[in-house]
Amino acid sequence: MAGFFGLFNYNKEGKGVNPEDLDRGPIPTFFGVVGRKFWKLIMINLMYVLFSLPAVVIAFFGSSYFIQALFPNYQMALSSAAETLTDNADALVLQAMEMTLLMVLFGALMIGLSMIVAGPVHAGIVYVLRNYAREEHAFIWSDFKDNAISNFKQSMVSSLISLAVTAIFIVNLYFYRQTEMIQQEMLRTILVTVIVLMYVIWCIMQMYLYPMMVTFKLTLKQMYRNSFYFAILKLPMNLLFLLLSVVIMLIVPAAMLFTNTGIAFIIAIFWYVFIAFAFNLLMTTFFAYRGLDKYMLSKLAEDDNDDVENAQDEVLSIDDKNE
């Protein structure tokens, strides 16, 4: 079967990797992958959005609480600005439109940072993108489906844990920023800072969790522990990539959505529907896999080589005794 846009063609081989494209450094290699896989990234993004619709809905409505926790005075400021309009209907429409746009932006950010995801869908897509990250071929549909099923339990549990952690973060952040129980401003600032830093570390851990899940046979406890180690070990670069994710998922589309031009609005919608999620996930997976390769896969390869050498030494010692 020829397949639908190549999605269901299990036998079609991908293009080989040009030897000249190898060992060019991480940035040229990454953009080389993006260039070669661009149309496939569009298909992957469409699949991700379609199969993650429950997570998209939860993220959209949950983002309103996230916005209130981050900007507790924003709703009041928005209402005050709307009241300056003479027409009450226009004021209500303006307020509703701005709040809806913010919910779209922050809802997409929550998905892009893996705060709220459909676990099996996320795991299946990460497997395909992990293969792209190490410049191996992947059958988009079959590899996605197989790994979504094989990692169903762990990915579902991890996505529910992340959703719970996000809800706890929102409640605690809103409480400590609004409560009158804490009179000292310095103490309030310290508590809020600690909560935010803990959640930033949690977001960084998500970059490693799913690539680790589709690469190794580990328990969730082991994966969370290793993800925490990676988050701390490479903290400066982790923060850089977290910031890049915020730029891709929030700042770039926000700049387009709030320009008040029709073409910019359409481009922003296309950005989310066709490329943003896949591009962002490829970027974080590409970065995370390099860490996994350096500190975990290489270690496993060394252990395997040591086992082979030890076995060979035992065989030689037996032969010497027989002689």
N, C-alpha and C positions, 0 to 999 in steps of 0.2 A: 504494500500500500504506500503510495507516494506521500500520504500524510497531509495534514492541514497546515500550510505554511511551514512544513518541516517539523511540526511539533510531535507527530505520532509516527514518524519514520525512524524506526529503531535501527535500521541497517545502514543508513547513510553516514558515511565517515566524514568527520570534519577535516578542514584543511590542516596540513602539517605545519609544524613550527619551523620557521626559517632559522638555521643555525646562527645567522648573523644577529637575530633578535635576542639570543641568549646572553646572559651575563652582562647586560647593559646598565645594571643598576636598578634599584626599585622603582624610581619615578618613570624613566623611559619604558621599563617593562610593563608597569601598570597601564600607562596610556597606550602602549602597544596592544595590550589585551583589550582595552576599551575600544580601540579602533577596529580590531579584528572581530570583536563580538558585539558590535554596536546594535545591530538589528536583533540579535538574540537577547540582548539586554532589554530591549523594548518588549519582546515577547515575555520575558521573565517578569518585568515590571507589571505588565497587564495581568499575568497569572497571579502575581503576589497580591495585587489590589483585589482581584476577583475572589480568590479563595480566602482572603483575610477580611471579608466584609464584616463578619461579627466583631472582629477586633477594631475595625475602622469605626463602626458605630459606637462602640464603647469608648474609644479614644476621643471621638468627637464630643460626646456629651460629658465625658470625664474631664475634658480639657477646660471646661468652664470653672470647675473647682480648682484645677491647677492654676489657672489665671488668677483666680481670687486669692489663692495662697501666695502667689508670687507678687501680685500687685493688689493688695487689699483695698487701696483707695481708688483703683481704676474705675470701678463701676460708678462711684460717686462723681468722679471727674467727668465721666462720659455723660452722666445724667445732667450735670451742670452745664456742659457744653451744649447739650441738646435743648435745654431750657431757654437758651439765648435765641433760638429760632422762634419766629412769631407764629408759625403754623405748628400746632401740636402734632398733627399727623406726620409732617415732615420730620419732626423731632424724634418721634417713635421709630420711623423708618430708618433714619440715620443711625440711631442707637442700635437697632436690631441688626442692621447691615454690618456695622463695625464689629459688633460682638460676634456675629457669625463668621466673619473673616478671621478674627482672632482665634476662634474655636477651630477653624479649619487648619490654621497655621500651627497652633500648639498641639492639635490632635495628630497632625502629620509628624511633628517633632517627637511626640511620645512614641509613635510607631517606629520612627527612624532611629531612635535611641534604644529600641527594644524594651521600652517600659511596658507597652501594651502590644502584644503580638499574639497571633494564632500559632501556638507552639509547633505543631506538626508541619504547617505550611512554612514557617520560618526555617525549620530544620531542613526540609526538603530543598528549599531555595538555596540555603547556605551550602549544602553539599554540592550543588551544581556550580555555584560561584567559587567554592573552594577549589574545585577542579580547574576552573578558569585561572584562579590565582596561582596554581602551580603549573599552569599551561598544559593541562591535560584535556582530552576530549570528554565531553559529557553529553548524553542524550537528555535534552531538556525535560521532556515529559516523563519518560520511564525512570530516569534517575531521581527526579523530583518525587514521583509517586512512591517508588521503592523506599526511599529514605524518610519520607514523611511517615510511612507505615512502620518501618523498622525502628524509628526513634519516637514513635507516637507517645508512649508512656512517659519517658523522661522529658520530652519537649513540652508535653501538656502540663506536667507537674511544674516544670521550671517557669512556664509562662504564667501559671496561676500564682506561683510564689512572687514573681516580678510584679504582677498586678496587685497583690496584697501589700508588698513593700511600697509600691507607688501610692496606694491609698493611705497607708500609715504615714508616709512622708508628707502628703498633702495635709492630712489632719493635724499632724504635729507642727508643721510649718505655720499653718494658719493659726493654731492655738497659741504658739509662743510669740507670734507677731501681734496678736490681738488681745491676749489675756491681760487683765489688770492685776493678776496675782503676783506678777513679777514687777516690782517697782523700780529696781535698778536697771537703767538702760544698758549699762555695760554687761550685766549678766544676761539680759535678753539678747544682746548682740552675740555674745559668746555661744549661747545655746542655739541660736539660729544658724550661726556659722558652722558649728559642729554637725548639725542636722544636714545642712547643705553639702558639706564635705563628705559625709558618710554616703549620701545619695549619689554624689558624683562618682565615688569609688564603685558603688553598685552599678551605675551605668557603664563604667569602664569594664567591669567584670563581664557584662553581657556581650561585649565584643569578642571575648575569648570563649565564652561558654558554649555557644552553638558550633563554632568550628571544631572545638574539642569534642563535642558530642558526636559529630559525624565522622570523626577521624579515629577516636580511641574507644575502647570498651572499658568505660569507667563508671563508677557509681556517681550519683548526683553530688554526694558529699565530697568525693575526690575532685570532681570538676569545679565545684564552688571554691574549694581550697586552692586548687591550682590557678583558677581565674583570679583569686585575690592576690596570690603571689605575683602573677603577671601584671596585675594592675599597679602594684607597688613597685615592682622591679623596673618597669619602664614608664614610670609616672609622667615625666615630662613629655615624651612622645605620645603617651596615651591622652594627655590633656590636649595636645595639639590636634589629634585626630577626633577627639570629642568636639572640639571647637569647629573643626571642618564639617562635622556632621550637622552642627547647629547652623552653620552657614548654608549648607546644601538644603537642609530641610526647613529652615525658618527664615533666615535673613534674605537669601536670594528671592524666594517667592514673595516675601513680605514687601520687598522693594518694588516688585511688579504689581502686586495686588493693590497697593495704596497709591499708585500713580494716577488713579482715576481715569485711565485710558482703556478703552475696550480691548485693543490688541494686546496690551500688557496683561490684562486679566485673563485673556484666552491663553496666552503663553504660559502663565502661571499654572493654570489648570492642566494644560498639556504636560508641563514639567512634572507635576505630581503623578498623573495618570500613566505617562509613558516612560519616564526615565529616572526620576528622583530616588525612589526606593531601591531600585536595582543598582544604580550607580553608587549610592551611599553604602549599601550593603556589600557591594564588591570591594569598595575602598577599605572598609573596616575589616572584611574577611581577608583581603590581601595582606594587610598590615598584621593582623593577628596570626595568620598562618605562618608568616616568616618567624614570629616568635616561637610558635609551636615547633616549627621545623628545627630551629636552632637549639632549643632547650629540652625538647622532648623526643622528637623523631631521631635526631642525631644521637642522643643518649641511648635510645633503644637499638640503633644500628651498631653503636660501639659495643653494647652488651652482647648483641648477637655475634659479632665478630670475636669477642672474647670467648664466648661459649664454643664457637667453632675451633678456635685455636687451642682451647683447653682439651677439647675432644680429640684433636689431632695429636696433642702431646701425650694423651693417655694411650692412644693407639700405638704411637712410636715406643712408649715405655713398655707396652706389652710385647711388641715385636722384639725389643732388645732383650727382654727376659727369655723369650722363646729361643732366641739365638744362643 
